């Protein structure tokens, strides 16, 4: 096995047996082995989804917005977009997390918050750090799209199908040709997302860049980190990236896993490893870990 991706079919697609069957048929045709799968209910997902979305959720629900640091570049982007200094806006109490924003909107629902968010638009001032100016509330709202996204996973009837996918093809080919790019409208028509997008009306499904059928890890690095959120240790300790890095460095797999997980929110690292195969990612991580030991 060259690569192993973490994936799950999203709640909106779980309601379509035709979609689920099509996905598994594609994997079989492409010699992609589903080596593990488990259905998780909304009750189980509720304890996992914020950790899965990581920084997006942390920013949306930050208890103290003054503790958030968008960095100097982010401060510059905020100033360019809104004509105000980030630190001044925070000090004036004008920057709100999602709970605060909903309270100021007379206890608005997550859907109402997202509707306003879509109306006003947003600026990404740092990775996973989106800001929108709500004119009526005279406040900046952080990641206001997230509560309604979260609700889609924790609704009473929601569920996801978690899978581990083993394959020999290049990760880029797997992502683009088999699964399809994140925006289904732009995905190759023979990919899973592209095909199901073209047949959405027949399937009576809403398919868009958010509800895009399934989540699939973008790299071996992301796959390992996501396994550590969603799966038992016995499952993720068999991850091929983890075992390769441990072998190359001579360090215990548990210590390597902890070291990798500490870096899961580093946007530059995620971007560097996107669509790169396990051997190359393992070599880069092993070199980095070795250099830390000797520095």
C-alpha positions as CSV (number, residue, x, y, z in Angstrom):
1,X,0.0,0.0,0.0
2,X,1.5,3.3,-1.1
3,X,-1.1,5.7,0.3
4,X,-4.0,5.7,2.7
5,X,-6.5,8.5,2.8
6,X,-9.0,9.3,5.5
7,X,-12.5,10.0,4.2
8,X,-16.1,10.3,5.2
9,X,-19.4,10.6,3.3
10,X,-21.0,13.8,4.5
11,X,-24.5,13.9,6.2
12,X,-26.3,15.3,3.1
13,X,-25.1,12.5,1.0
14,X,-25.8,9.8,3.5
15,X,-29.5,10.1,2.7
16,X,-28.9,8.9,-0.8
17,X,-28.3,5.1,-1.1
18,X,-27.7,5.6,-4.8
19,X,-24.8,8.1,-4.1
20,X,-23.2,5.8,-1.5
21,X,-23.4,2.8,-3.8
22,X,-21.9,4.8,-6.7
23,X,-19.0,6.0,-4.5
24,X,-18.1,2.4,-3.4
25,X,-18.5,1.2,-7.0
26,X,-16.0,3.8,-8.2
27,X,-13.5,2.8,-5.5
28,X,-13.8,-0.8,-6.6
29,X,-13.3,0.0,-10.3
30,X,-10.2,2.1,-9.5
31,X,-8.6,-0.6,-7.3
32,X,-9.0,1.6,-4.2
33,X,-9.5,-0.6,-1.2
34,X,-11.9,0.4,1.6
35,X,-9.9,-1.2,4.3
36,X,-12.0,0.2,7.2
37,X,-15.4,1.8,7.5
38,X,-17.7,2.7,10.3
39,X,-21.0,4.7,10.5
40,X,-20.9,7.4,13.1
41,X,-24.1,9.0,14.4
42,X,-24.6,12.7,15.1
43,X,-24.2,11.9,18.8
44,X,-20.7,10.5,18.2
45,X,-19.8,13.2,15.7
46,X,-20.7,16.0,18.1
47,X,-17.6,15.3,20.2
48,X,-15.4,15.2,17.1
49,X,-16.5,17.8,14.6
50,X,-14.9,20.9,16.3
51,X,-11.6,19.0,16.5
52,X,-11.9,18.0,12.9
53,X,-12.4,21.6,11.7
54,X,-9.7,22.7,14.1
55,X,-8.7,26.3,13.7
56,X,-12.0,27.2,11.9
57,X,-14.0,26.1,15.0
58,X,-11.5,27.6,17.5
59,X,-11.8,31.0,15.9
60,X,-15.6,30.8,15.5
61,X,-16.1,30.0,19.2
62,X,-13.1,31.8,20.7
63,X,-14.0,32.6,24.3
64,X,-11.7,35.6,24.2
65,X,-11.2,37.2,20.8
66,X,-8.3,39.3,22.2
67,X,-6.3,36.1,22.4
68,X,-6.6,35.6,18.6
69,X,-3.6,36.8,16.6
70,X,-4.0,37.1,12.9
71,X,-0.3,38.1,12.5
72,X,1.1,41.2,11.0
73,X,0.1,40.2,7.5
74,X,-3.4,39.5,8.8
75,X,-3.6,42.9,10.5
76,X,-2.6,44.5,7.2
77,X,-5.3,42.7,5.3
78,X,-7.9,43.6,7.9
79,X,-6.8,47.3,7.7
80,X,-6.9,47.2,3.9
81,X,-10.4,45.6,3.9
82,X,-12.1,47.6,6.6
83,X,-10.0,50.8,7.1
84,X,-9.5,50.1,10.8
85,X,-6.8,48.5,13.0
86,X,-7.5,45.0,14.2
87,X,-6.3,45.7,17.7
88,X,-8.4,48.9,18.0
89,X,-11.5,47.0,16.8
90,X,-10.9,44.2,19.4
91,X,-10.3,46.8,22.2
92,X,-13.6,48.6,21.3
93,X,-15.5,45.3,21.6
94,X,-16.4,45.3,17.9
95,X,-15.0,41.8,17.1
96,X,-17.5,39.0,18.0
97,X,-17.3,35.3,18.0
98,X,-20.3,33.4,16.7
99,X,-22.0,33.1,20.1
100,X,-21.7,36.8,20.7
101,X,-22.9,37.6,17.2
102,X,-26.0,35.5,17.6
103,X,-26.8,37.0,20.9
104,X,-26.5,40.5,19.5
105,X,-28.9,39.5,16.7
106,X,-31.6,38.7,19.3
107,X,-30.5,35.1,19.7
108,X,-30.5,34.4,15.9
109,X,-30.3,30.9,14.7
110,X,-27.2,29.5,13.1
111,X,-29.0,29.6,9.7
112,X,-29.9,33.3,10.2
113,X,-26.3,34.1,11.1
114,X,-25.0,32.3,8.0
115,X,-27.6,34.2,5.9
116,X,-26.3,37.5,7.1
117,X,-22.7,36.3,6.7
118,X,-23.4,35.4,3.0
119,X,-25.1,38.8,2.5
120,X,-22.1,40.8,3.7
121,X,-19.3,38.7,2.4
122,X,-16.0,38.0,4.2
123,X,-12.3,38.5,4.0
124,X,-9.7,35.8,4.9
125,X,-7.1,37.7,6.9
126,X,-5.2,34.5,7.9
127,X,-5.6,30.8,7.1
128,X,-9.0,29.7,8.3
129,X,-9.6,33.2,9.8
130,X,-12.5,34.9,8.1
131,X,-14.0,38.3,9.0
132,X,-17.2,39.9,8.0
133,X,-18.5,43.4,8.9
134,X,-22.2,43.2,10.0
135,X,-23.4,46.7,9.3
136,X,-26.6,46.5,11.4
137,X,-24.8,45.2,14.4
138,X,-21.8,47.4,13.8
139,X,-19.5,44.5,14.5
140,X,-17.0,42.2,12.9
141,X,-18.0,38.6,13.0
142,X,-15.5,35.7,12.9
143,X,-16.1,32.5,10.9
144,X,-19.9,33.1,10.9
145,X,-20.5,30.3,8.4
146,X,-19.3,27.6,10.9
147,X,-22.3,27.2,13.3
148,X,-24.7,26.2,10.5
149,X,-22.0,23.9,9.0
150,X,-21.6,22.3,12.4
151,X,-25.4,21.8,12.8
152,X,-25.5,19.8,9.6
153,X,-23.3,17.2,11.4
154,X,-25.0,17.2,14.8
155,X,-28.7,17.2,13.8
156,X,-30.6,14.3,15.3
157,X,-30.9,12.4,12.0
158,X,-27.4,13.2,10.8
159,X,-24.6,10.6,10.3
160,X,-21.3,10.1,8.4
161,X,-19.7,7.0,7.0
162,X,-16.0,7.1,7.9
163,X,-13.6,5.2,5.6
164,X,-9.9,4.4,5.2
165,X,-8.9,4.2,1.5
166,X,-5.8,2.3,0.4
167,X,-4.4,3.0,-3.1
168,X,-1.3,2.7,-5.2
169,X,-2.0,5.6,-7.6
170,X,-0.5,9.1,-7.1
171,X,-2.4,11.2,-4.5
172,X,-2.9,13.9,-7.0
173,X,-4.6,11.5,-9.4
174,X,-6.7,10.1,-6.6
175,X,-7.8,13.6,-5.6
176,X,-8.5,15.1,-9.0
177,X,-9.5,12.2,-11.2
178,X,-11.2,9.9,-8.7
179,X,-12.7,12.1,-6.0
180,X,-12.7,15.4,-7.9
181,X,-11.7,18.9,-6.7
182,X,-13.5,20.5,-3.8
183,X,-15.8,22.5,-5.9
184,X,-18.0,19.9,-7.6
185,X,-19.0,22.3,-10.4
186,X,-15.3,22.5,-11.5
187,X,-14.6,18.8,-10.9
188,X,-13.8,16.4,-13.8
189,X,-17.1,15.0,-15.0
190,X,-15.9,11.4,-14.5
191,X,-14.9,12.0,-10.9
192,X,-17.2,11.2,-8.0
193,X,-18.0,14.9,-7.3
194,X,-18.3,15.8,-10.9
195,X,-20.6,12.9,-11.8
196,X,-22.8,13.3,-8.8
197,X,-23.0,17.1,-9.3
198,X,-24.2,16.5,-12.9
199,X,-26.8,14.1,-11.6
200,X,-27.8,16.1,-8.5
201,X,-31.4,16.8,-9.8
202,X,-32.1,13.1,-10.4
203,X,-30.7,12.2,-7.0
204,X,-32.6,15.1,-5.4
205,X,-29.5,16.4,-3.7
206,X,-28.0,19.8,-3.1
207,X,-24.4,19.7,-4.1
208,X,-22.1,22.7,-3.7
209,X,-18.6,23.5,-2.5
210,X,-19.6,22.9,1.1
211,X,-22.0,20.0,0.6
212,X,-19.6,18.3,-1.8
213,X,-20.5,14.7,-1.2
214,X,-17.5,13.6,0.9
215,X,-14.5,14.8,2.8
216,X,-11.2,13.3,1.7
217,X,-7.9,14.2,3.3
218,X,-5.7,16.4,1.1
219,X,-2.5,14.6,1.9
220,X,-0.9,11.8,4.0
221,X,-0.1,14.4,6.6
222,X,-3.7,15.5,6.9
223,X,-4.9,11.9,6.8
224,X,-2.9,11.0,9.8
225,X,-4.0,14.0,11.8
226,X,-7.6,13.3,11.0
227,X,-7.3,9.7,11.9
228,X,-6.1,10.8,15.3
229,X,-9.3,12.8,15.8
230,X,-11.8,10.3,14.5
231,X,-10.4,6.9,15.1
232,X,-9.1,4.7,18.0
233,X,-5.4,4.6,18.6
234,X,-5.3,1.0,17.4
235,X,-6.4,2.2,13.9
236,X,-4.2,5.3,13.5
237,X,-1.1,3.6,14.8
238,X,-1.1,1.5,11.6
239,X,-0.9,4.6,9.4
240,X,1.7,4.2,6.7
241,X,3.1,7.7,7.0
242,X,3.5,7.4,10.8
243,X,5.3,4.0,10.5
244,X,7.6,5.2,7.8
245,X,8.6,8.4,9.7
246,X,9.1,6.3,12.9
247,X,11.3,3.9,11.0
248,X,13.4,6.6,9.4
249,X,14.0,8.5,12.7
250,X,14.2,5.6,15.1
251,X,11.6,7.3,17.3
252,X,8.6,5.6,18.9
253,X,5.4,5.9,16.7
254,X,3.5,7.5,19.6
255,X,6.1,10.3,19.9
256,X,6.2,10.8,16.1
257,X,2.4,11.0,16.0
258,X,2.3,13.6,18.8
259,X,5.0,15.7,17.0
260,X,3.0,15.6,13.7
261,X,-0.3,16.4,15.3
262,X,1.2,19.5,17.0
263,X,1.8,20.8,13.5
264,X,-1.7,20.1,12.0
265,X,-2.8,23.7,12.0
266,X,0.3,25.0,10.2
267,X,-1.2,26.2,6.9
268,X,2.2,26.3,5.1
269,X,2.9,22.7,6.0
270,X,-0.6,21.6,4.9
271,X,-0.1,23.4,1.5
272,X,3.3,21.9,1.0
273,X,2.1,18.4,1.4
274,X,-1.2,18.6,-0.5
275,X,-1.5,15.9,-3.1
276,X,2.0,14.5,-2.3
277,X,2.5,10.8,-1.9
278,X,3.4,9.2,1.4
279,X,7.1,8.3,0.7
280,X,7.9,12.0,-0.1
281,X,6.0,13.4,2.8
282,X,7.6,10.8,5.2
283,X,11.1,11.8,4.0
284,X,10.4,15.5,4.5
285,X,8.9,15.0,8.0
286,X,11.7,12.6,9.0
287,X,14.4,15.1,7.9
288,X,12.6,17.9,9.8
289,X,12.3,15.8,12.9
290,X,16.0,14.8,12.8
291,X,17.0,18.4,12.3
292,X,15.1,19.4,15.4
293,X,16.8,16.7,17.4
294,X,20.3,18.0,16.4
295,X,19.6,21.7,16.6
